[in-house]
Amino acid sequence: MTPGRFPPRVRIAPSPTGAPHVGTAYVALFNRTFAKKHGGQFILRIEDTDRTRSTRESEDAIYRALRWLGLDWDEGPDVGGPCAPYRQSERSAIYADHARMLLDNGTAYRCFCTAERLEELRAFQRAAKRPPGYDGLCRKIPKDESDRRATAAEPFVIRLRIPDDGATAFDDLLRGRIEIANKDVDDQVLMKSDGFPTYHLANVVDDKLMGITHVMRAEEWIPSTPKHLLLYRAFGWEPPVFCHLPLLRNQDKSKISKRKNPTSLEWYQEQGYLPAALLNFLALMGWTTNDNTEIFSVDRMLEEFAPETITTSSPVFDLTKLDWLNGEYIRALATDALTDKLIAFYAERGRTLDRALMLRIVPLVRERLKKLVEFDEMTQFFFTDAITIDLAEFDAAKKLTPDQRKQALTAALAVVRGTTPFTKDAMEAPMKAALESLGFKMGDFFMCLRIAITGKRATPPLLESMEVLGQDVCVRRIEAALRLLG
């Protein structure tokens, strides 16, 4: 059994400083699954103490993106809860009170060093090839002098007093015993000179006051965990159980970044990834089913999930794998369901699609679709009266001369004009007979016809597409192609 208090209370705490990050959804999935598995609560907290970068627009985008994925929460700024407020900018007085508690018990101190002095210190450390960090100058200031300078309105920050020796250790749920020497931990700033807390103080205070039992977060926070544990100790509080999830990584094993992979959840929504497929993919980044099945639902994950089974390897965020997975989810949809998803997807982008026509087109492209956004590129020729053909496209019929290409289209035009009813099945035999009479290669013959009908070399099945377009449209397009060929 996983250690810690049960039922669990877990949280995610994104910063509203930009587009909602795919890593937020990844961490949210594991937290929410753990909470639901054990009848606990999943909390959304907004860490908006960065006043220069945080925006309400970004916060709203976080809500929309997580709800699009179905990662709903039990408590949060927009739904309320017993631990409100859940927006850190509305909890400033709470943090100030707790910072004073630390000053009073001597586990924190005021630091009056100016920005210029700190920059000089960093420059010296770089030149001396020393690790960066505060040198503890203000730790030596007597309390009465510190109080006097603060009363005189001299600017200061509040720093955590890290022990000079020893180490801080903890048992990570996935990684076992982790121990970090205190000499390698900086005297962390807890309160900035503007009176706002840093992540570290707000994080610990909020987790305690909101009853968080398990902190499941990315492994990049492991070096900060001693600071948090020392804060718990300074307050006399019992810490939660820590579980550091593997980082999402690029192909070169670097941390996932927008320079090498799309990181915005809005991008995945715009591309037409299905929420179930993206959640399946994110789950595979750190976990799999008991039988190593790659395609599984959130419900199955909920049944089999245990945090101890999360992998600690470095998962590669492979878009090719995601495209494959999304294609599998698309093909698993019934035609009606996929049609409705496509209609809704394009309606959100201001385009209205006729459902009756869509029901005829969707079966022709479903096997090729990897993302909903690809539907437009594959099917544009269905939705326009006239297509534009690049004459160079006909070069794809490599074995045919320009005159032979015209012969192929002339023969195809005769078949199209004479086929009744105008169906794929009715066209097959006469098209084959026309091809045999000319003695051309099948690929070259139909390539000429494909380009004339669609303007493209790669399309959905040709004769089926022609049936959907109708006889009159196909006649007009072949005639236009013949005129283009001279």
N, C-alpha and C positions, 0 to 999 in steps of 0.2 A: 504494500500500500504506500502511496506517495505520502511523505511526511507533511506536517502542517495541519492547520485547523480546517475542519470540514463542517458544513459545506463551504467550498472555496469562494473567495471573492477575488476576482482578478480584474485587470484594467489594461487599457492602452491609453497613451497620453501623447497624441500627436501635436506638433506645433503648427499653427495655421500661418505658415510663412511662405506658402507657394502652392503649387498643384499637389493634390493628395498623392502620396507616394505608394507604389506597389508594395514596398516593405511594410507599410502600415497595415495593409490588408493581410499580408503574410503573418505578422505577429498577432493581429486581431483574430485570424482564423484559429490559431492554436490556443489562444486564451479563451475564446468563446467556446470552442469544442470542449476544453477541459472543464469550464464552468458548467456547461449543459450536461456533460457526462455525469457530474456529481450533484446536480440540483443546486448549483451555486449561482452567483450573479456575475455578469460581465458589465464592466463600467467603462464609459467613455469620458475621459477628462481632457480638457483643452488646455495645453500649456502655452499660454499667450503672454508670457512675461517679457518677451522681446518686443518692446513697444514700437520700435522702428520698423520692424518687418511683419508683425502680426496684423492680419486684416480679417474682418468679418466675412468678406467674400471667400477667402481661403477656408475659413471655418465652415461656411455653408457648403463649399465644395467637398469637404471631408464627409459631411453628413450624406450628401447625395451619392458619392462614390461608394461608401460602405453600404448604404441601403440598396444601391444597384446590385451589389454582390450578395445581398441577403444577410449581411453581417450586422444584424440589429443588436441593440444594447439595452440593458435593463435600467441603467441610470445614466444620466448625462445632462449637459446644459440644456438641451432642447426637450427632454422628457422629464427632468426633475429627478427627485429621489431624496432619501433621508439624509444624505450627506451634502446637500447643496450648500453653497454654489459649487458647480463643477468646472467653472472657468477660472483659471488661476488669477487673472487680473482682478477678479472680484474677491480675492482672499488675502489681499495685502496685509490687512490688520492681523490676520492669523499668523502670517509669517513674521511680522515685526515682533509680535508677542513672544514667539518661540526663539527668535534671535536674541531677544533680551534675556531669556532664560539661560541661554548658553553663555552670554557675557557674564551673567550673575554667578554661574557655577564654575567659571574659569575655563571651560572647554572651547571657548571662542574668544577672539580679541579683535580690537579695532586696528585697522591698518591705515595709516595716514600717508603712505607713499604716493607720490604724484605719478602721473602717467609718464612724465619725462624720466623720473628715477627708475621706473620699471623698464622702460625701453633701454636705458643705459645698462641695466642689469642683464637684460636679454642679449644685448649686443656683446657684452663681456663674456657671457656664457657661450655664445656662438663662437667667438674668437678663441676661447680657451677649450673649445670642443667638450664642454660640459653639458649635461642634460639640463633642459630648461626647468625653471621652478623658482618660486619665491624663496628668498634667503632668510626669512624670519626676522628681519630687522626690527619690526614693530612688536614682536613678541616680548621684547625686553622692557617695553614702556610700562611703568607702574600704573595700577588701576586709577589712582587719583589723578595722575597726569592725563591719562586717556579720557577720563570723565570731563576734566576741565577743557581739554581741546575740543571734545565733542560739543560741550555746552557753548563754546565760543564759535560754533558753526564751521569748524574746520572740516573740510570734506574727508570722508573715510569710507572704507568698506569693512565688512566683518568677515574675518577668516576663521576657519576651523583649525584648532590647535592639534596638529598631528603629533603623536608620540615620537620622541627622538630616536628610540631604538625599538627592537622587537619586530613583530610582524602581525598582520591581521589576516586571519584565516576564516574560511567558510566552506561549507559542503554544498557544492552545486548539484542540483538534482540530476544533471546529465553527466557532469565532468568529474564528479567526486571532489576530493579535498583540493582546495586552491588556497595558496598562501602567498601573500605579497608583503615584502619587507616595507616597514613604515618609512624608511629612509627614501624609498622610491615613490612616495606619495606626497604630492604638493600640499601646502597649507591652502586648501581650497577656499575661494571666495564664496561666502554664503549669502551675503546681502550686498548689493551694489550701492554705489554712492547715491543713486537716485531713489533709494529706499525699496527697490524691487528685488525679490530674491533671485538667486541663480537656480538653475535646474536642480542642483543637488539638495539644497534646503527644501525647496517647494516639493520636490519629489518625495522625500522622506516624510515630511510633515503630512502631506496629503495621503500617502499610503497608510500611515498610522491612523489618521483621523477617519479615513474612509474604510478602515477595517480590512485592508488588502492582506490576504493570507499567502499568496504566491505571486512572485514577480517573474513573469515570463517575458523576456526581452532579448534583443539581439546580443550576440557575444561581444560586440564592440564595447559594451558597458562593463565588461569584466574588470578592467583596470580601475573603474570608478567605484566598484562595489566596496572596497575597504573604506572609502570616504563615507559611504552610506552606512556601513556597519558601525563605524566610529560615531556617526551621528545618532544612530539608535542607542548606542551605549551612553552617549552624552546625555540623552534625554531619559535614560533608564527604561527604555522600551525593548520589548522582544521583537526581533526582526522577523520578516516573512521568510518563506522558503524561496531561494533564488534558482532560476532555471534559465540558462542563457542559450538561446536558439542559435543554430548556425546561420551565418550571414549569407544573404543572396550574393552571388559573385558572377562577374563577367567570365568569358571564356578564358581569359588570362589569369583567372583566380583573384583579380582585384575586386574590391567591393563594388557592387552594382552602382553604376552612375549613368546619368543621362547622356554623357559623352559616348558611351559604348552600348547602351541599351535604353529603350524607352522606360522611364520610371514613373510617369504620371498615370494614375488610374484612368484619368479622363481620356488618354490616348487609347487605351485598350477598349474603352467603351466606344470611342469614335471609330475604331477599326472593325468593330463588330465581333469581338470575342464574346462568347456566351458566358454569363456569370458562373454557371456550373463548371464549365471547362477551365476557366481561370482559377477557380477555387481548387479544383482537382490538381491542376498544375502546381499551385502554391503549396498544397499539402505534400506533393511528391518532393518538394524541395527539402523536406525535413522528416518525412515519414512515409510508410507504405503499409498496405494491408498485410494481414497474417500470411496470405498466400502470394504476396508480391504482385497482385493485380495492379495494373497501371491506371485503369479506368474505374473510378469508383465515385460514389456520391458522398456528399457531406453527411448524410444519414448513416452510411456505412462507416465512415470515419468515426462518427460519434459512437457507434457500437463497439468498435475495436480499439479505440484510442486509449493509450496510457502514456503520460509524459515521459516515462522512463524509456520508451521505445523510440523517441525522437533520435535521429542520427546526429552525430557531431561532425560529420564530414562536411566539406565545403561544397554546397550544391551550386551547380552551374546553371545560370538562368539562360536557358537555350530557347530562343524564339522559334527555331525550327521544330523543336519538340512541342512547344505550345501550339504552333500552327497545325501540326499533325493531330494533336489532342482535340483542338477545337473542331477540326474537320470531322473527327469521329463523332463528336457530339452533334454536329449539324446533320450528319447522315443518319443519326439515330432518331431524328425527329420525323414524325409523319408529315406528309406533304402539306396538309392543312396547317399544321403547327408551324412549320418552317415558313410557309407563305405568310402567315400572320406576323411572325417575327420580322420578316423582311419588310412587310408593309409598315409596321410600327417603326422600324429602324429608319426607313427613309422618310416617314412622316415627320419624325423629329428633326429632320434636315430640310423640311419644307417641300417635300416631293410627295405627290399623291399617285399611288399605283392602283390600277384596276385589278380587283381581286380575281375576276374570272380569267383575265389574261394571265395573271401571275400563276394561277393554278395550272396553266398549260406550259408555262416557261420553267417553273421551279424544278419539275422532274428532269429537265434537260441539263441543269447545271449543278444539282445537289452533289453529285459525285466529285465535282471539281472544286467546290467551294471550301476554302479553309477559313475565311473570315467573311462576314456579311458584306463588308465594304467592297469585296471583289465582285459581287453580283452586278454592280453597275458597269464595270469594265467588260464583263463577259457578255452582257445582254443589251448594250446600248442600241444595237442595230434593230432590236424589236420595237423600240420606242421612238423612232424617228421616221419621217416620211421619206427622206432622201439621205443616203450615206455618202461619205466622202471617201474616194478610193485613190490611193497613191499608186500611180502606174507601175512603180518599181516593185510593188507587192507581187505582181504577176511573175516576177523573176523566180518566185518559189517553184513554179512549174518548170523545172530546169531542163527537162528533156524536150520541151515544146518550143518551136520557133514562134515569133509573133503571129504569123499566119495560122499556125496550128492552134494557138490559143483562141483565136477568133473562131476557128472551126469547132473547137470544143464547146464554146459558149453558144454558137449557132445551133449545134445539135442539142444541147441542153435546153435551149429556148423552145425548140420544137416539142420536146418532151413536156415541158412545163405547160405550154399552150394546149397540148392535146390530152392532158391527164384529167380524167373525171371518174370519181370524185378526187379532189386534190388532197391526197393523203400520202404519207410516207410509204405505206404498203403499195399503193397504186403506182407510185413513181419508180420503185426499185427496179422492176423488170425492164421497162423501156429505157431507163438510164443505163442499165447494164448493156442492153442491145446497142444503144448509141455508142457507148464506149468501145464495144467489140467491133462495130462497123468502122470506126476510125483507126483502130489498132493502137491507141495510145495506152500508156501506163495509167492504171486506175488512180494512183496518187496525183499525177499531173492533171488528169481530167477533172477530178473533183476539187483540186486546189484552185483551178481557174473558176469553177462554179462557186466555191466557198468565198473567194475574194469578191466576186461579183455580187453575191447576195449579202455578205456581212461587212465587207471592207477589211477583213482580218484573215490571217493565216490560221489562227487557232481559235476555235469557236465550239459551242455545244454541237451535238450531232447534227449534221447538215440537213438531211432530208426531213428530220423531225422539226427542225427550226423553220424550214420552208413551209411545212404544213401549218405551223402557227402563224407565219407571216401572211399566208394566203396567196392564191394564184396571181391576182392582179399585181400585188406588190412585187412578187418574184419576177414577173414578166417585165415590169418597168425597170427593175434593177439590172437584169441581164441586158436589156436594150441599152441602158445607160453605160454599162461596162463595154459593150460592143462599140458604142460611139467613142468612148475613151480610147479604145484600142485602134480606132481609125478604120 
